[in-house]
Amino acid sequence: MLKTVATCISALLLLASPTYGAGKNVKAGVVADVTGGAAVYGVSQRNAYQLAMDDIKAGIINTGGNGLSFDVGDNATDPNQAANLFQRFTTDGSTIVLGPTLSAEAFKAQPIAVRANIPVLATSNTAPGITRQGPCVFRDALSEEQVVPATVAKTYASWKYKTAAIIYGDDNAFTKTDFNVFSDELKKRGVNIVDVETYHTKDVDFQAQLTKIKAAKPDVLVLGALFDEATKIIAQANTLGLRTHMVGGNGLNSTKMVDAAGQAAVGAVVGAAWFIDNNYSGNKAFVARYKKKFGSLPDQFAAQSYAAAQVIAQLVRGGASTPSEMCDGLRGLKLAQTVLGPIAFDANRDVRSAPVILKIVPGGFAYF
């Protein structure tokens, strides 16, 4: 049963009260999957904003004496609840909405902000068309269209594969995007796609599909999957004795992959917007503070959210305190120094930055 608006509002987590400075006080609404199937991403996002609040108070993130708070609402991996939270943030004085976690949620919820003339900064929505929803919808997450071509190019050059199989969710915007983009890039290189299998979100048994894939003997298995399904697919492929290279999209960018899927996940390759050991200004200190506060290492989703907080703080430091000023600030942003590196937005309001190609290792990632 769908949660009511009242339930959604009661799930709203105010991480900290506004940091009252000498200037104005600005509030940003955040919609994240703190619970539900995508909580592995959403908890990292919530943590990043909580750390950002600490860093604003400590002066590590400079708001120019202005107050800045992040109000995190848990939409529990429910697109309808995401829509309710977006509605909430368009009427409670928020100057911008950050999120939601998944692209499927974004297509349902972000138009609400567009109609209310509230800007949006998407931190983890990678499907095509996100920024086309409105003139003030931006994203600091690299899209699959920006990352997958580089991932295929790098793995193809290294593994010299000739055949591939693909398994993807056919009822989710992100996973369908992975199928489309990976297919196109593989075909460009003359790779023969020997089998395509589908599943539905929340499926738990993939043995029938994987048995067919094993019989096709692909050199590479492409996973168009989010965390819950991806980890089960990898574990069940290992049980069935399916031994092949694996590559996936943004859904595999969690430091918990090996914990959930076992050692079979080690060596799988994924394109990413961030690497934990990069030398960009402030990144290693961010990683250390995150680990100290939460007892675990940040992932890409934490880094993109923290970078969003850095961008918003830069705009607030420059005087933005209303939705229209926030939108204008994002449009006019020349460069922001973030844990992702120096970023800006292109004419389509997508982030301008370069992907990194990583392999899964126990506890995290390493350069591929």
C-alpha positions in Angstrom: 0.0 0.0 0.0 1.3 3.4 -0.9 2.4 5.6 2.0 0.3 8.7 2.7 1.7 12.2 2.5 1.5 12.3 6.3 3.7 9.2 6.5 6.2 10.7 4.0 6.4 13.9 6.0 6.9 11.9 9.2 9.8 10.1 7.6 11.6 13.4 7.0 14.9 13.5 8.8 16.2 17.0 9.7 19.9 16.2 10.1 20.7 19.4 11.8 19.3 22.8 12.5 20.4 25.7 10.2 23.9 27.0 10.8 23.1 30.6 11.7 25.7 32.9 10.5 26.0 36.6 9.9 24.0 36.4 6.7 20.9 34.6 5.4 19.8 31.1 6.2 19.3 28.8 3.3 17.6 25.4 3.3 18.1 22.6 0.7 15.7 19.6 0.5 17.2 16.2 -0.1 15.3 13.1 -1.2 17.2 9.9 -0.7 16.5 6.2 -0.4 17.6 5.8 3.3 15.5 2.6 3.5 14.2 0.2 0.9 15.9 -1.6 -1.9 18.2 1.2 -2.8 19.3 2.0 0.8 22.8 0.9 0.0 23.1 4.1 -2.1 20.7 6.4 0.0 22.4 5.8 3.3 25.7 7.0 1.8 23.9 10.1 0.5 22.4 10.9 3.8 25.7 10.4 5.6 27.4 12.8 3.1 24.9 15.6 3.9 25.3 15.0 7.6 29.1 15.3 7.2 28.6 18.4 5.1 26.6 19.9 8.0 29.4 19.2 10.4 31.9 20.7 7.9 29.9 23.8 7.5 29.8 24.3 11.3 33.6 23.7 11.4 34.3 26.1 8.6 35.7 23.4 6.3 32.9 24.2 3.9 32.7 28.0 3.5 29.2 29.5 3.2 30.5 33.1 3.6 28.8 33.5 7.0 25.4 32.4 5.7 23.4 29.5 7.2 23.0 26.4 5.1 21.0 23.3 6.1 20.1 20.0 4.4 16.7 18.5 5.1 16.9 14.8 4.2 13.6 13.0 3.5 13.6 9.2 3.2 11.5 8.1 0.2 12.1 4.4 1.0 12.8 3.5 -2.6 9.2 4.4 -3.5 8.6 6.7 -6.5 5.3 7.8 -5.1 6.9 8.8 -1.8 9.6 10.6 -3.7 6.9 12.6 -5.4 5.3 13.4 -2.0 8.6 14.6 -0.7 9.2 16.8 -3.7 5.8 18.3 -3.1 6.8 19.0 0.4 10.0 20.7 -0.5 8.3 23.0 -3.1 6.2 24.5 -0.3 8.4 24.6 2.8 10.9 27.3 1.9 13.6 25.0 0.3 15.6 26.8 -2.3 16.6 23.6 -4.2 15.9 19.9 -4.1 18.8 17.4 -4.3 17.9 13.9 -5.5 16.2 11.5 -5.6 18.4 8.4 -5.5 17.1 6.5 -8.5 16.4 7.6 -12.1 12.9 6.0 -12.1 12.1 8.1 -9.0 13.4 11.2 -10.7 11.2 10.9 -13.7 8.1 10.8 -11.4 9.2 13.4 -8.9 11.4 16.0 -10.5 8.6 17.4 -12.7 6.9 18.6 -9.5 9.8 20.8 -8.7 10.0 22.0 -12.3 6.3 23.1 -12.2 7.0 25.0 -8.9 10.1 26.7 -10.3 12.3 25.1 -7.8 15.7 24.0 -9.1 16.9 20.4 -8.9 20.4 19.0 -8.6 20.5 15.3 -9.3 23.4 13.5 -7.6 22.9 9.9 -8.7 20.4 9.9 -11.6 22.3 8.6 -14.7 19.6 7.7 -17.2 19.1 9.8 -20.3 16.6 12.7 -20.2 17.0 13.7 -16.6 18.1 17.3 -17.2 15.7 17.6 -20.1 12.8 17.6 -17.7 13.2 21.3 -17.0 15.4 24.4 -17.5 16.6 24.3 -13.9 17.3 20.6 -13.6 21.1 19.9 -13.2 23.1 16.9 -12.3 26.6 16.3 -10.9 26.4 12.6 -11.6 27.9 11.4 -14.9 25.2 9.9 -17.1 25.5 6.3 -18.4 25.9 7.9 -21.8 29.0 9.6 -20.5 30.5 6.6 -18.6 29.6 3.4 -20.5 31.5 4.2 -23.7 34.7 4.7 -21.8 34.0 1.5 -19.8 33.5 -0.6 -22.9 36.6 1.0 -24.7 38.8 0.2 -21.7 37.7 -3.3 -21.1 37.7 -4.2 -24.8 41.2 -3.0 -25.2 42.3 -5.0 -22.2 40.3 -8.2 -22.6 40.0 -8.5 -26.4 36.6 -10.1 -26.1 34.6 -11.1 -29.1 31.3 -12.2 -27.6 29.1 -10.8 -24.8 25.8 -11.6 -23.0 23.6 -9.0 -21.3 21.2 -9.4 -18.4 19.2 -6.4 -17.4 16.0 -5.2 -15.7 13.4 -4.4 -18.3 11.2 -2.4 -15.9 13.6 0.3 -14.7 14.8 3.4 -16.4 18.4 3.0 -15.3 18.8 -0.7 -16.1 17.1 -0.3 -19.5 19.5 2.6 -20.2 22.5 0.3 -19.4 21.1 -2.3 -21.9 20.8 0.3 -24.7 24.1 2.0 -24.2 26.1 -1.1 -23.6 24.5 -2.8 -26.7 25.4 0.1 -28.9 29.0 0.4 -27.7 29.6 -3.4 -28.1 28.1 -3.4 -31.6 30.4 -0.5 -32.6 33.4 -2.8 -31.8 32.0 -5.8 -33.6 31.3 -7.7 -30.4 28.7 -10.4 -31.0 25.9 -10.3 -28.4 25.2 -14.0 -28.0 22.4 -13.8 -25.5 20.1 -11.2 -23.9 18.2 -12.0 -20.7 15.8 -9.8 -18.7 14.4 -9.8 -15.2 12.1 -7.6 -13.1 12.9 -5.4 -10.2 12.9 -7.4 -6.9 13.4 -10.7 -8.6 15.6 -13.0 -6.5 16.1 -16.1 -8.7 18.2 -15.7 -11.8 19.2 -19.3 -12.4 17.1 -19.8 -15.5 18.6 -16.7 -17.2 22.1 -17.5 -16.1 21.9 -21.1 -17.3 21.1 -19.8 -20.8 23.9 -17.3 -20.6 26.3 -20.1 -19.5 25.3 -22.2 -22.5 26.1 -19.3 -24.8 29.7 -19.1 -23.4 30.2 -15.3 -23.6 33.6 -13.8 -23.1 31.9 -11.0 -21.1 28.7 -10.7 -19.1 27.2 -7.2 -18.9 25.0 -6.5 -15.9 22.4 -3.8 -16.2 21.4 -4.0 -12.6 21.0 -2.2 -9.3 22.7 -3.4 -6.2 20.2 -6.0 -4.9 19.8 -7.7 -8.2 23.4 -7.3 -9.3 24.8 -9.0 -6.2 22.4 -11.9 -6.5 23.2 -12.3 -10.2 26.9 -12.4 -9.5 26.6 -14.9 -6.6 24.2 -17.2 -8.5 26.5 -17.1 -11.6 29.3 -18.3 -9.4 27.2 -21.1 -8.0 26.3 -22.2 -11.5 30.0 -22.2 -12.5 29.6 -19.3 -15.0 33.2 -18.0 -15.2 33.6 -15.0 -17.4 34.6 -11.3 -17.2 31.9 -9.1 -15.8 31.2 -5.4 -16.4 28.4 -3.2 -15.2 26.9 0.3 -14.9 26.6 2.7 -12.1 24.5 0.3 -10.0 27.7 -1.6 -9.2 29.3 1.4 -7.6 29.0 0.3 -4.0 31.8 -0.6 -1.6 29.5 -3.4 -0.3 29.5 -5.4 -3.5 31.9 -8.1 -2.2 30.1 -8.2 1.2 26.8 -9.1 -0.6 27.9 -11.1 -3.6 31.0 -12.8 -2.3 34.5 -13.1 -3.9 32.9 -13.7 -7.3 32.4 -9.9 -7.5 36.1 -9.2 -7.3 37.4 -8.2 -10.7 34.1 -6.9 -12.1 34.6 -3.6 -13.8 32.5 -0.4 -13.6 32.8 3.1 -14.8 32.5 5.8 -12.1 32.5 9.5 -11.5 34.9 9.3 -8.5 37.8 7.3 -7.1 38.5 7.2 -3.3 42.2 7.7 -3.8 42.1 10.7 -6.1 44.3 13.6 -5.3 41.7 16.4 -5.9 41.7 19.1 -3.3 40.1 18.0 0.0 39.2 14.5 -1.2 41.5 12.5 1.1 40.5 14.6 4.1 36.8 14.0 3.2 37.4 10.3 3.1 39.1 10.4 6.5 36.4 12.5 8.1 33.7 10.2 6.6 35.4 7.1 7.9 35.9 8.6 11.4 32.3 9.6 11.6 30.5 6.6 10.2 33.0 3.8 10.6 33.0 2.9 6.9 34.5 4.3 3.7 32.5 6.6 1.4 31.4 5.5 -2.0 30.6 7.4 -5.2 27.1 8.2 -4.0 28.5 9.8 -0.9 31.1 11.7 -2.9 28.5 13.1 -5.4 26.3 14.2 -2.6 29.1 15.9 -0.7 30.1 17.6 -3.9 26.6 18.8 -4.3 26.8 20.3 -0.9 30.1 22.0 -1.9 28.5 23.5 -5.0 25.4 24.8 -3.1 27.7 26.3 -0.4 29.6 28.1 -3.1 26.4 29.6 -4.5 25.3 30.6 -1.0 28.6 32.2 -0.4 28.0 34.2 -3.5 24.7 35.4 -2.2 22.1 32.9 -3.6 19.2 32.5 -1.1 16.1 32.0 -3.3 15.2 29.3 -5.9 15.7 31.7 -8.8 19.1 32.8 -7.5 20.1 29.2 -7.0 19.1 28.4 -10.5 20.9 31.4 -11.9 24.0 30.4 -9.8 24.0 26.9 -11.3 23.6 28.3 -14.8 26.5 30.7 -14.3 28.8 28.4 -12.4 32.2 28.6 -14.0 34.0 26.1 -11.9 33.6 24.5 -8.5 36.3 22.6 -6.6 34.8 19.5 -5.2 35.8 16.0 -4.0 34.9 14.9 -7.5 37.5 17.3 -8.9 36.8 20.6 -10.6 33.3 20.5 -12.1 31.0 22.7 -14.1 27.8 22.2 -16.1 27.5 22.0 -19.9 24.8 23.6 -22.0 22.5 20.7 -21.2 23.1 21.1 -17.5 25.0 17.9 -17.2 28.2 17.8 -15.2 31.5 18.3 -17.1 34.0 15.8 -15.7 35.8 12.7 -16.8 34.9 9.1 -15.8 37.3 6.7 -14.1 37.2 3.0 -14.9 37.5 0.8 -11.8 37.5 -2.8 -10.8 35.9 -4.2 -7.7 38.3 -5.4 -5.0 37.5 -6.5 -1.4 36.2 -3.5 0.5 36.0 -1.2 -2.4 37.6 -0.3 -5.8 40.9 0.0 -7.6 41.9 1.5 -10.9 41.3 -1.0 -13.8 
